[in-house]
Amino acid sequence: MTYDDTIGRLPTPCYYYNLELLDATLKNVAEESSRYPGFHLHYAVKANANPVLLKRISSFGLGADCVSGNEVLRALECGFPAGKIVYAGVGKNDREIETALANDIFCFNSESLPEVEVINNIAGRMHKTARVALRVNPNVDANTHHYITTGIEENKFGIYLYDLERVIGAVQKLSHIELIGLHFHIGSQITDMNVFRSLCLKVNEIQEKLRRQGITFPHINFGGGLGIDYDRPYGEPIADFKSYFETFARFYEAPPLQQIHFEPGRAIVAHCGDLIAKVLYVKEGKKKKFVVLDAGMNDLLRPALYQAFHKIENIASDKPEEKYDVVGPICESSDCFGKDVLLNSVSRGDTIVIHSTGAYGEVMASQYNLRELPGTFYTG
Ligand code: LLP
């Protein structure tokens, strides 16, 4: 990708989205999944809920994976059909459940019996039947950052395996619930296909055990989690959807006619967005040089929260490279985008690009310090 000087003229800090790349990514994910009949995609809205992007994503026929009542409403506004919306989350409140039921979404992914009981009561009151998939914690380690791993027993997500049969039995007795499947999501930013292979094998085992007791489901949902290459934003900007779907097609033993659902978020949008910032000051320490940006951790939280790496580039300079700590203006030590980053020699006013921030960037921005929210601009 080459940057023209329009980027240098954008008011900063802002997110700059490449819609051409988004389209190419969507075309690729739709093609790769359509090789396998019965595969369905629900974009994880939490990764980026920007309406401009959501409208593009829905136009490629994907469904939506939502985690709040407001995400359900946003997805509907942006063209996702209710029949392709799934709604997950450890704790849905009554109003959110009513919103989802009133709009006849496809399925609730539910993580506990108490929540399914509440959905049952509300559905009864509204003269509806709620379709539910139970989120199971399969105890498979995603080998990713501990804040974004979700499928091992010591975290709060899903129904534990030892409890699954009891919960299924109890849910089957509820008169306003139709139990249609199981749901899994073991973590995010997973690039090792062996992790997904382990998930497939574990799900095969779980289903076989249930089948022997006469329990089968028409739907299975493997969640999201496919990672991207943060080190090389110019390398392969489209995630490896081919290997991802191949892994499930090869190792997952689907019962006849079962529909298989996926909820990719990051892999769809991460490379399509960059955070653009300007250099306020270059500050010389005793041993280090600091580049102070006009963007802070309120604009992009990932480095502060997960020590996440994003490639950083000075597009305004072709002078020899120097090492800098790239920091934001906020009074927190964690307001740092990268340490010892090699950048073409930096001056005040230079334009800095923080790459691959289309996922969990804009959507996690806040007004901490009463700062403005970052702007948004588009190309393609
Ligand atoms: N489905 C469920 C149930 C999820 O919890 C998530 C993400 C996804 C799908 C989408 O996962 P993806 O394909 O994007 O990996 N804020 C963190 C990531 C948190 C992910 C939480 N769950 C980050 O910036 O890395």
Residues whose N, C-alpha, C, O or C-beta is under 5 A from the ligand:
A	BS01	LLP	A44 A47 A88 I148 H185 G187 S188 Q189 G223 G224 G225 L226 E263 P264 G265 R266 A267 R302 Y360
